[in-house]
Amino acid sequence: MSRPDSDHETKMIQTFEKNSSRLYSLAFLLTGDIDRSVQAFERALDDEGENPAGDRVMDRWARKTIIVAALATMEKELLASLLRTMRLVGDEPSGDAKWKRRASIPREEFEQAVVAIDAFPRCAMLLTVFEGMSIKLASILLHASETLTRSAQRLGIVELTRNLAGKNGSDPYPRPGRNPAPVLSPG
């Protein structure tokens, strides 16, 4: 008969092995850096936290473990980005963009568009939109207020849209770090 801790460790390792590509991709999108992604992945594997059994629960737990580990690898960058985001919130509109609907977006192009977003808005968007977390939980993980996290989420969405639209030459601010999304204002 095996020990519960041994079963837990075995299930955790199997979950990480089975989903390693998706988990690493999530870490990369959050950190925007290959080295930090590997560091987050290793950190998540070393985590000794509690975890209920069950494949679906295990998968969600593995994703959350990766998220926490990825955010931990970039604390300073997130704080600097949070401060930049605080300064951006409330900017006024500066122009209209014309958007074209695209049938599909290649994975590499999507990753480049996401990674080009400043760290705090990128993480707020990924956690709430793509991972389905509540604003409240994301704000706790990001060490920010719910209002700022919600604004950063919107900024991330608008920047992602601009980055993807810019591939067709319709982006009015084609350089990285361009003007902030003007549609944001404190909620």
Secondary structure, DSSP 4 states (H G I P E B T S, - for coil): ---HHHHHHHHHHHHHHHTHHHHHHHHHHHH--HHHHHHHHHHHHH-------SHHHHHHHHHHHHHHHHHHTTHHHHHHHHHHHHHHTTPPP---------S---HHHHHHHHHTS-HHHHHHHIIIIIS---HHHHHHHHTS-HHHHHHHHHHHHHHHHHHHHGGGT--S--STT-S--TT----
